[in-house]
Amino acid sequence: MQDAPMVVQENTAEASVSEGSAPVVTTSAVGDNNREPEPESKFIEGDNGDYEEYATYYVTIADTGKSYYPLREKMMALSQALPLAIDTMGRYYDTRKKMIVLPEDDEDEVFAGDYFPRRGPDVHLSLEYLDLYQKKAGKKTIALVSGIYEKKSSADSALQVLKSAAGGAFVVKTEMYMGCIH
């Protein structure tokens, strides 16, 4: 089956890209000294009457599509062009399930064999389902994410660098659920 070699390839790429990565994008995103206030969490009443915690983030996206493998190839090329590290979080594309998943034997028993999303501030290339960040995207649209930022100014700075290698890149403002997903 094609799934097992994909994990090896992605982990190999991740290691080689991470070692040679320069802080081109991460410098402006992680260590910026803007006077813009930090975003605050919001508590929104859920369907069951409980209040759930959400945070505002800005997600930089290099490309989107319905097919995993072409986006994966773009991710690999983009990691070399910028350079920017890849972090698959151990996930791969399961051709039987037709979705991005953690391995069946993952230590997280709740999400083993299922999709586990990237949440919170992070600067890595990864393939994520776009509807996590943009509801109107639909369930199977995949996004080539390059970063999740707390500040709009940080996302805008990262976008300028990203556009040099991915002309159609854009930023999505999202209200991301930060509570327990187990």
N, C-alpha and C positions, 0 to 999 in steps of 0.2 A: 504494500500500500504506500501511497505517496506521503502520508502524513508524517511518519517518523523521520525521514530525511529532512523535512522542512524544519523540524525543531533543531536538528543538528546544524543546518545551514544558518538559521537565524541566530542561534547561540554563538556560533563561530563568528558571524558578522558582527554581532553585538560586542564581542570581546575585542575584535580587531579595531572596530570603529571607536569604541570607548577609549582605548589606549591612546589613539592618535588624535583625539578630539581636542580642538582648541576652544577656548571659552568665547567664541565669536558672539553667539546669541546669549549665552548664560550671563555674561558680564552685565549687560544692560538689564536683564530681566531679574536676576537674583540680587545683585548688589547695587541696585540703583538708589540714589539718594534724593529722589524727587520729594517735594514737599506735599505731594498729594496724600491725603489721609488714607490710612489702611481701610479696606472694606470691612464692614461689620456683618456678622451673621444676622439672619432674619429668622424669626420663628413664624411659621405659617400654619394655620389650623388645617389639619388633615381631615380626611373623610370620616374617621372614627372619633373626631373631637379632640384628639391629642394635637399638640403643637410639634411640628417637625422643623429641624434646623436646616436652613439653606444658606449658601454663601454666593455672592456675585463673583464670577470669574470671567476672564477673557481668554478665549481659546484661539490659537493661531492654527490655521488649517492650510496645508499646501495644496491639497487636491481632494476630490471625492469621487466615488464611483460605486458600482454594484459588484465589481469583480475584484476579489482579493489579490490575485497574483500580479496583475498589472500595477496595482497600487503598491504592492510589496517591492516590485522592481524599482518603482519611482522612489520609494523610501530608501532603498539601498543606494541609488544614485545620488539622492539628495544628501545622504550622510557623508558621502565623499566630496560633494561639491561645496558644502558649507565650511568645514565638517561639523556634523552634529551627531551625537551618540544616539544609537537605537536602543530602546528598552522594550522588549516584547512582553515582559513580566512573565515569561515562560509560556505564553500563549502561542497557538498555531492555528491554521485553518483546517478544520476537520471536514473532509470532502463528503463524508456520509451525512453528517449533521448540517452541512452547508452553513457553517458559522465559525467564528473565531472562538476558541475555547482554551481553557487550562487543561493540562493533561488529566486523564481519568484518575491517576494515582496522586494528584496534587494533595499537599498537606491540608489544604482548606477543603474539608469534606463537603461543605455546603455548595461550593462553586466548582469542585472537581468535575471536569467534563462539560463545563458551561462557561459562558462569557463572564468575565470579571472586569469591570470598567476601571479606567484610570480616572481618579478623582483627586482634587486638590492641586495646589501649585506644583508644577513639574516642568522641566525643560528637557524633553527627549522626543525623538521621532517614534511614533507608534501608530498602529492601525486600530481605530476605535469605531464603534457604531455612532454615527452622527446624531441620531435621535436622542442620545443622552444629553447633548449640548443644545440641540435645535429640534424641538418637537416636530416641526412641520416636515422634517427630512424623510420620515418614513422609517420603518423597522430595519430594512436590509441595506441602507446606504452606509458605506464605509468612508471614514474620513482619515486622511493622512495628517495626523496631528503632530505639530512640532513643539507645542508648549501650552501650558495652562498658567495664567498669570492673575495675580490679585489686583494689579493696577492696569488701567487702560493704557497709560503712558508706556508701561513696560511691554505690553502686547504690541503697541504701535511701533516701538523701536525694533522689536524682534521681527515684526512683519516687514519692515523696510529691508532688513538683511535677508529674510526669507524670499522676498520678491525677486532678489537678484538671481536666484536659482529656480524659483517657481513663480512665474509671472502672474498666475491666476490665484495666488494665495490671498486669504482673507481672514478677518477676525470675527468671531461670534461671541457676543455677550450672552452669558448664561446664568441662570439661577440653579446651582447644583445642590442636590440633596446631600447633606453632610452627616446625616445620622447613620445609625447602624443599618447595614444592608444584609445582615445575616438573619 
